[in-house]
Amino acid sequence: MNKTEAISLVEQAYATFRLDLPENDERLTAVYMAWYELLWDLEYEETKKAFIKMAVTSTFLPRPGELRRATINGRNKMPPLDNPYVAWGKWITLSREVSSGMPPSIEVSPALSKTIEQLGETAYGMHTNGDRDVFVQVYERVVTEMEAELYAVPDGPTKMPPQK
């Protein structure tokens, strides 16, 4: 996305949510810069498409980081990651099925797989509330690491975008 496209996207976002852009040139430049620095490496059309989808369901103006995640998720056709307690429930179901000789009925997500890998052999005996707390901590750390890698902004332009 070039600087002109980023400015156009910011203006559309503010107009869609009936918000006024700052009138102060410094503040306006800061808004444009914040959006551009987080979105510059994404394609304009796919980012705009993600914004339009978000605008239909969001009550508030999405932050540029949220728009970045939505754009990348749309590109990768990635479903949202499970919340930690849903992942725990899936792990308990899977471990019971495997222990009883049944084939797994639930697909193992990459986050769940990495969590089990990091827990090692102890994962297979987990079933108490204390075990759940440990699982949740590890799962949350794994998700944070995966998201940091997936949504990372590459090094790139940091100069202020021009104003219209």
C-alpha positions as CSV (number, residue, x, y, z in Angstrom):
1,M,0.0,0.0,0.0
2,N,1.4,3.4,-0.9
3,K,1.0,6.5,1.2
4,T,-1.9,7.9,-0.8
5,E,-3.8,4.7,-0.4
6,A,-3.1,4.7,3.3
7,I,-4.5,8.2,3.6
8,S,-7.5,7.2,1.6
9,L,-8.2,4.2,3.8
10,V,-7.9,6.4,7.0
11,E,-10.3,8.9,5.6
12,Q,-12.8,6.2,4.6
13,A,-12.5,4.6,8.1
14,Y,-13.1,7.9,9.9
15,A,-16.0,8.7,7.5
16,T,-17.6,5.3,7.9
17,F,-17.6,5.6,11.7
18,R,-18.7,9.3,11.5
19,L,-15.6,10.5,13.2
20,D,-13.7,13.7,12.5
21,L,-10.1,13.6,11.7
22,P,-7.9,15.9,13.8
23,E,-7.7,19.4,12.5
24,N,-4.3,20.1,13.9
25,D,-1.7,19.2,11.3
26,E,0.6,17.5,13.8
27,R,-2.2,15.3,15.1
28,L,-3.5,14.5,11.6
29,T,0.0,13.5,10.5
30,A,0.3,11.3,13.6
31,V,-2.9,9.5,12.7
32,Y,-1.8,8.9,9.1
33,M,1.6,7.8,10.3
34,A,0.2,5.3,12.8
35,W,-2.0,3.7,10.2
36,Y,0.7,3.7,7.4
37,E,3.4,2.2,9.6
38,L,1.2,-0.7,10.5
39,L,-0.3,-1.3,7.1
40,W,2.3,-0.2,4.5
41,D,3.3,-3.8,3.5
42,L,-0.2,-5.0,2.9
43,E,-2.1,-4.8,-0.4
44,Y,-4.6,-1.9,-0.5
45,E,-7.5,-3.8,-2.0
46,E,-7.3,-6.7,0.5
47,T,-6.9,-4.3,3.4
48,K,-9.9,-2.3,2.2
49,K,-11.9,-5.4,1.9
50,A,-11.0,-6.5,5.4
51,F,-12.0,-3.0,6.7
52,I,-15.4,-3.2,5.0
53,K,-16.0,-6.6,6.6
54,M,-15.0,-5.1,10.0
55,A,-17.1,-2.0,9.5
56,V,-20.3,-4.1,9.1
57,T,-19.9,-5.8,12.4
58,S,-17.9,-3.3,14.5
59,T,-19.5,-0.6,16.6
60,F,-16.2,1.3,17.0
61,L,-13.4,2.4,14.6
62,P,-11.0,-0.5,14.4
63,R,-7.4,0.2,15.3
64,P,-4.8,-0.2,12.6
65,G,-3.4,-3.3,14.4
66,E,-6.8,-4.9,14.3
67,L,-7.2,-4.2,10.7
68,R,-3.7,-5.7,10.1
69,R,-4.7,-8.9,11.8
70,A,-8.0,-9.1,9.9
71,T,-6.3,-8.5,6.6
72,I,-3.7,-11.2,7.3
73,N,-6.3,-13.7,8.6
74,G,-8.4,-13.1,5.4
75,R,-5.4,-13.7,3.2
76,N,-4.4,-16.9,5.0
77,K,-8.1,-18.0,5.5
78,M,-7.1,-18.4,9.1
79,P,-10.0,-19.0,11.6
80,P,-9.6,-17.2,14.9
81,L,-7.6,-19.1,17.5
82,D,-9.5,-20.9,20.3
83,N,-9.7,-19.2,23.6
84,P,-7.6,-21.0,26.2
85,Y,-10.5,-22.7,27.9
86,V,-11.9,-24.0,24.6
87,A,-8.4,-25.4,23.8
88,W,-8.3,-27.1,27.2
89,G,-11.7,-28.7,26.5
90,K,-10.5,-29.9,23.2
91,W,-7.3,-31.3,24.7
92,I,-9.3,-33.2,27.4
93,T,-11.6,-34.6,24.7
94,L,-8.6,-35.7,22.5
95,S,-6.7,-37.2,25.4
96,R,-9.8,-39.2,26.5
97,E,-10.4,-40.4,23.0
98,V,-6.8,-41.5,22.4
99,S,-6.6,-43.2,25.8
100,S,-9.7,-45.2,25.0
101,G,-8.4,-46.3,21.6
102,M,-10.7,-44.1,19.6
103,P,-9.4,-42.0,16.7
104,P,-9.4,-38.2,17.4
105,S,-12.6,-36.5,16.5
106,I,-11.2,-33.0,16.8
107,E,-8.7,-31.4,14.5
108,V,-5.6,-30.2,16.4
109,S,-4.8,-26.6,15.7
110,P,-1.2,-25.5,15.4
111,A,-1.5,-23.6,18.8
112,L,-2.9,-26.6,20.6
113,S,-0.2,-28.8,19.0
114,K,2.6,-26.5,20.1
115,T,1.1,-26.3,23.6
116,I,1.1,-30.1,23.9
117,E,4.6,-30.2,22.6
118,Q,5.8,-27.7,25.1
119,L,4.1,-29.5,28.0
120,G,5.7,-32.7,27.0
121,E,4.8,-36.0,28.6
122,T,2.9,-34.2,31.5
123,A,0.2,-33.1,29.0
124,Y,-1.1,-36.7,28.8
125,G,-1.9,-36.9,32.5
126,M,-3.6,-33.5,32.9
127,H,-7.1,-33.4,34.2
128,T,-7.4,-31.3,37.3
129,N,-8.2,-27.6,37.7
130,G,-4.5,-26.9,38.6
131,D,-3.5,-28.8,35.4
132,R,-6.0,-26.6,33.5
133,D,-4.3,-23.4,34.9
134,V,-0.9,-24.6,33.8
135,F,-2.3,-25.6,30.3
136,V,-3.9,-22.2,30.0
137,Q,-0.7,-20.3,30.8
138,V,1.3,-22.3,28.3
139,Y,-1.4,-22.0,25.6
140,E,-1.6,-18.2,26.1
141,R,2.2,-17.9,25.7
142,V,2.1,-20.1,22.6
143,V,-0.7,-18.0,21.0
144,T,1.2,-14.7,21.9
145,E,4.3,-16.0,20.2
146,M,2.4,-17.3,17.2
147,E,0.6,-14.0,16.7
148,A,3.8,-11.9,17.2
149,E,5.3,-13.9,14.3
150,L,2.2,-14.0,12.1
151,Y,1.3,-10.3,12.4
152,A,4.8,-8.8,12.6
153,V,5.3,-5.6,10.7
154,P,8.5,-5.8,8.6
155,D,11.1,-3.1,8.8
156,G,10.2,-0.5,6.3
157,P,9.2,3.1,5.8
158,T,8.9,5.3,8.8
159,K,8.7,8.7,7.2
160,M,5.6,10.7,7.6
161,P,3.1,10.2,4.8
162,P,2.2,13.3,2.9
163,Q,-1.0,15.0,3.6
164,K,-3.6,15.8,1.0
